[in-house]
C-alpha cells in the first residue's frame, strides 16, 4: 500500500514530543540545575543514608529534590517510594480524606490508579475531558469535589484534550481546586508536564526515566509536599541518598534517549503504512501510555504474533515500560484501557515500542513473525 497520512487513526490524540536537538537542551538545563545545588565533591558522592537531623531525611535526597523542583519550575519536590503509583497515592491521600470526591475523565482508568481510588475510599465524579463545555458545566455545578485529577497520557484512542487548555479551564472557574496530574510516560518527553501548565501537583515514576526501581516523584505546591514529607517521618520510608543520586544521573540521559526512541516510533509507523510488512491493515501512533505504534492485523492472530516475536528477540512484556532494562524492541498486547475501550483489539491489535532499537529491526522481527504463522497454517 502507499503511505497515506490520512489513514493514521487517532492522529489528534498523539502528544507532541521533543526533537533530539530540543532534548539535548533539556539535558543541559537539568545538568545546569545540578551544578546550582551541588558542589563538585557533593555530586561525586554516592549519597548518604537515614534521617539526617537537618532535613529529617538524607541530605543528598534533599538536594536532588531541589534540583527537580527548580527544573520543573515548582515550589518543591518529593522523592517517594512506590514509583508512579506510589506518588499518585501519596499526593491524593495528602489532599483528600476517605469518602471525598474528585473529578476524573470519562474513560477507562489505568488499573493501578483505579485500585488507588478504591483502597483510599475515594469517590469519583466523571466528566468528558474532550468536551470543554461539559468540563465547565461540571466545575460550576459540583462544589464538593476536592481534586481535579488528570492523566496526561491517553486513556483511550479517541482522547484529544489539550492538557494546558484543560488545566487553565479548571483554574479559571475553580482556582481553589487542586489539580493533580499523572505525568507518567510524559515527563522529559513532551513539551511540559502538569505543573508547568499551572497544575498544583505532578506525579511520575523515576523508573520510567532510567532511574532506580520503585522511586516516584511529586513536584508542586510547597504546602502539600511539606505535609506529605512530615507524615513520612520513618527512616525506612525515605528515599536514600544513593537512590536520589542514581535518579539524577540517569534522568540526565533520559531526554535524548526518549527523543531518539520517538524518532524511531514515527519512522516505524511510516514504514508499516508503506507496506514494509504484509498482513497489516493499518498502523498508527498513540500515547497508549508511552508513545508507540498500534498495528491492526488483517487476521485475528495478535496473540500468536506476540508469541513468535518473543522467539525472534523482542520483549513481549514490560519491566517499567521505559526503564533502564527496556533495550530490545517490545511487541506486546494493546493496553488494558485501550482494549476496554475497543475489545476487538485483543485479537487484531498489537502494540510496538522500538525502545533502543531502530525501526528496521522491528520491521524484520514483525515480518518474520507473521510469515512464520502463515507458513505453519499452510503446513496444517
C-alpha positions, 0 to 999 in steps of 0.5 A: 500500500502507499503511505497515506497520512490520512489513514493514521487513526487517532492522529489528534490524540498523539502528544507532541514530543521533543526533537533530539536537538530540543532534548539535548537542551533539556539535558543541559538545563537539568545538568545546569540545575545540578551544578546550582545545588551541588558542589563538585565533591557533593555530586561525586558522592554516592549519597548518604543514608537515614534521617539526617537531623537537618532535613529529617531525611538524607541530605543528598535526597534533599538536594536532588529534590531541589534540583527537580523542583527548580527544573520543573519550575515548582515550589518543591519536590518529593522523592517517594517510594512506590514509583508512579503509583506510589506518588499518585497515592501519596499526593491524593491521600495528602489532599483528600480524606476517605469518602471525598470526591474528585473529578476524573475523565470519562474513560477507562482508568489505568488499573493501578490508579483505579485500585488507588481510588478504591483502597483510599475510599475515594469517590469519583465524579466523571466528566468528558475531558474532550468536551470543554463545555461539559468540563465547565458545566461540571466545575460550576455545578459540583462544589464538593469535589476536592481534586481535579485529577488528570492523566496526561497520557491517553486513556483511550484512542479517541482522547484529544484534550489539550492538557494546558487548555484543560488545566487553565479551564479548571483554574479559571472557574475553580482556582481553589481546586487542586489539580493533580496530574499523572505525568507518567510516560510524559515527563522529559518527553513532551513539551511540559508536564502538569505543573508547568501548565499551572497544575498544583501537583505532578506525579511520575515514576523515576523508573520510567526515566532510567532511574532506580526501581520503585522511586516516584516523584511529586513536584508542586505546591510547597504546602502539600509536599511539606505535609506529605514529607512530615507524615513520612517521618520513618527512616525506612520510608525515605528515599536514600541518598544513593537512590536520589543520586542514581535518579539524577544521573540517569534522568540526565540521559533520559531526554535524548534517549526518549527523543531518539526512541520517538524518532524511531516510533514515527519512522516505524509507523511510516514504514508499516503504512508503506507496506514494509510488512504484509498482513497489516491493515493499518498502523498508527501512533498513540500515547497508549501510555508511552508513545508507540505504534498500534498495528491492526492485523488483517487476521485475528492472530495478535496473540500468536504474533506476540508469541513468535516475536518473543522467539525472534528477540523482542520483549513481549512484556514490560519491566517499567515500560521505559526503564533502564532494562527496556533495550530490545524492541517490545511487541506486546498486547494493546493496553488494558484501557485501550482494549476496554475501550475497543475489545476487538483489539485483543485479537487484531491489535498489537502494540510496538515500542522500538525502545533502543532499537531502530525501526528496521529491526522491528520491521524484520522481527514483525515480518518474520513473525507473521510469515512464520504463522502463515507458513505453519497454517499452510503446513496444517 
